[in-house]
Amino acid sequence: MLGYALTECAAWRCDAVLGAGSRDADLCDPAAVASLVARTHPQWIILSAAWTDVDGCEGDSAKAMAVNCEGALNVARAAQQSGSKLLFISTDYVFDGQGTAPYEVDHAIAPLNSYGRSKAAAEAGLREILPEVCIVRTSWLYGPHGKSFPETILRAAEAGKNLTVVDDQRGSPTYTRDLAEIIAKLVRSNASGTFHASNSGDCTWFGLAEELVKAAALPVTVVPTTSAAYPRPAKRPSYSVFSLRSLHLLGIEPRPWQQAVAAFVAERKASAASPVPQAAPPGRPA
């Protein structure tokens, strides 16, 4: 989902951007990763690939660690060998969700589930291999490519289904188009360290669903419920709101999440009205 947004991002202008995916190199195969990096000689590597099935990770923590941590470290070693800089996509799930104020980048991490633990371990390992690594934590990601909560909500609403949505988890929605622009700006500023990147503001899943159906002008009812009504294998943090201070210090001001939702709905509507086949970038971005 993010990989496609990155390859389609206009901010790269005249840069050469390669969207490499699992068919180009398996993250868990260090030799394949090293070979890909050696062939392409990138100045920057943006590692958006991960196993993001949170409940799947909970059922197979070894695989989660192999892909999300060891796979990331394989990329870091290849970057170190080639002299490439690395930007790693991490997650709000490194936090325990017990906060009541937006999380700063230096807040203590305490993941609740296997997915969060695998990403937290990757962050620590990457800093050891590449002290100048750029780590970008994001949250509640959605976009025009791939499965996402907004797409699920809109499909259900378009089918005329009334919706019951969790209202006791709060976070910062992030549109892939906007995140790709932020990442491009971080690369251009030669950034290192840890950043929190999302659209500005926060809401619950219920609030996000309400905004989606409102933006799409769909006449359905959205009803709030609790997380307890929908038990899942992996615990979710109840509070995942980011402070965007780390971006503000670089002059990056993400737009409000409501504006991003409107842009997503408009793009989706335009694509449905006049579908134009798009050539896929090389490989299969994750």
N, C-alpha and C positions, 0 to 999 in steps of 0.2 A: 504493500500500500504506500509506504513512504518512499520506497525505491523508485517507483514510477514518477511520483511527484518531484523527486530530486532530478531525474533525467529530463523531465519536462520543464523544469524551472528556468524562466527567462533570465534570471539574474546572472547565470553563468556567462551570458553574452557570447564571446568568441572562444571560451574555454572548450577543451576537448573533454567530454564527459562519457565515461564508459559505465553502463549499467551491467555489472557482472552478477550472476546469480549462481544457484547451486549446480547448474549444469556446467559452469565454468570452473568451479572449485568447491569441493565440499569443505565447509569450515572445520570439520573434524579430521581432515587430512592435511597435516602440516606441510607435506611435500607439495601437494596440489596448490595450496594457498601461496606458498613461497614461489612456485613456478609462475602462477598468475601475476603476482606482483613483480617478479623479475622481468616478465614479458612486457608488461605495460608501463613500468617505470613511473608510477603516479607521484605527483607532488603531494597530493592529499588522498587519503582513503577515508571514505565515510562508511562506517560499518553500521548499516541499518538492519542487517540480517539477524534473526533471532527466532527461537521457538517461543511464540507469544501466546500459545494456548495455555492459559493460566491453570485451568483445571487439569489439563493433560500433564502439565509439569508437576502438579501435586501428586499425580498417580505414578510418575516416573521421574523422581528427583535426580537419578543418575544421568538420564538422558538430558534433563534440563541443564545440569551442570556441564555435561560434555559439550553441548551446543552453545549455550549462552555464556559460559565462562571459558572453558578450555578452547572452544572455537575462537572466541575473541582474542585469547592470548596467542593463538597461532597467527592471527592477523597482525598482532602487535609485534611479534618476533620477526615476521616478514617485513613489516614496516621499518623496524629497527635496522634490519640488514640492508634494506634498499635506501634508507635515508628519507623515507616518506613520513609525512605527518599524518596523525590519525585522529579522527573525530568519531567518538563512540556514542551510540544512542542508548541511553539508559531509561529509567522509569521511576514514577512516583511510588511504585511498589517497594522501593527500598526503605520506605518509612512505615511506621506501625499504625498510622492513622489516628493516633490518640491526641494529636495537636488540635489547637483551637485558633491558631494564628498561621498565616501563610508560611510555608516552609522556606527557610533560607538555605543556601547551598551547603552551609557548614553545619546544619542541624544533624544530630546523631542519627545514624541509620539503624533500623531494627525491623527487618522485613518479617511479614507475617506468614509468608508462603514460600514454596520452593522456587517459583518464578522469581520472586523478589530476592531470595537468597542467592540465586545463580547470577543475577545482575549485580548484586552488591559485591559478590566475590570477584566478578569480572572487573568492576571498578578498581578494587584494591590491587588486583594483579596487574592491570594495565598501568597503574601509576608506578609500580615497581619497575616494569620493563621500559616504559616511556614516560618519564617524569613530566614531559611537556604535553602529554595527551590532552585532548579537549573532550570532556564528557558532557553530553547534553541530556539531561533528564527531561522527559516529556510525559504527558498524561492524557488519557481519554482521547486517543487518536482516532480520527476518521477522515475519509476522503473518497474521491470518486472511484478508486480502484480497490477491490477487495471487500471483505466483510467488515461491517462496523455497526455499532449500536444505532446511529442515525439512519443507516440504510435499512436495517431491520424494522425500525419504528415506522419509517415512511412506507415501506412495502405493506406492512400490516394496516396502516391507516388508509392507504389507497385501496385496500381490499374491503374497506368499510368496517374494520374491526375496532371496537373500543379497546383502550389500552390501560393496563394496570402496571405501574412502574415504581420502582424503589425510590423512596424519598428520604432515606436516612444515610445516604452516601453522598458526600460533597466533594467536588473536584473542579479542575480547570480544563474544559474541552479544548482540543487542539486540532485545527484543520491542517491537513497535510500540505496544502498549497502554502499556507502561511509559515509552517515549520520549515519547509524547504527554503523559503526566502530567508528566514532567520539563520539557517545553517550556512547558506551562501555568504551572508554578511559576516558570520563568525570566521569562515575560511578566509575571506578577503581581509579581515583584520588580524589574521595570523593568531587567532585566539588559542589560549591554553587554559587549563583549569576546568572547573565545574560550573555549568550553567543550568538554570531552570528555564524551560521554553514551553510556553503554551499561549493561547490567546488570553487576553486580560479578562479579569473577572472570574466568577465562580458560580456554580449552581449545583443542584442535585440531578440525578438521572431523570427524575420526574420533571424538574424544571427544564431540562434539555429537551425532553420529549414534547412538552407543551410548546416550547419555542419552535420546534421542528414542524409540528402540525399547523401552528399559526403561520409560519413563513410559507408553508405549502398550501395554505387556505383549505385545509381538509376538515370536513365537518364531523370529527370524531371526538369522543370524550376521553380524557386522560385522567385516571384515578390514581392517587398516591397509595403506596403500601410500604411495608417494612422489609428489610433484608431477611428477617426470620421467616417470612412467608415463602421465600425462594431459596432454600438452603443449597449451597454449592460445595463441592469438595474442597476448594481452596478459600481461605478467609480473605476478604477484601478489606482494605483500610476504609474506615468510615469518613476520614478527612484527608484529602489529597491536594489541597489548594497550594499553589506555588506562589512564592514571592518572585517577582520578575526583576528585582533589584540588579541581579547580575547582568541582565540584558540592558537595563536602563543606563548602567555605567558606561556602556559602549554606544549609547545613543540609539538603541534599538527599542522601538515602542510597538509591541504587538497590538493589533486592533481588538476591540471587545469581542467576546465569543459570540454575541448575538449577531454582529455584523458578519462574522465568518459563517455562521449557520445560514444566514440569508444568501451569502455567496454560494455556498454548497448547494442549497436548494435550487438556486437559479441555474447553476451549471448543470445540475442533474436534469432539470426541466428542459434546458436547451439541448442536451444530448439526446433526450428521448424524442424531442420534436424533429431533430434532423441528425440522426446518427451518422457519423462519418468514421469509417474504419481507420484505426490508428495503427501505424507500424510499431511493433513492439521493439524496445531497445534491445541491444545485444544481451544475451543471457536472460535471466529471470529475476529481476530485483525482488528482494524480500521485503 
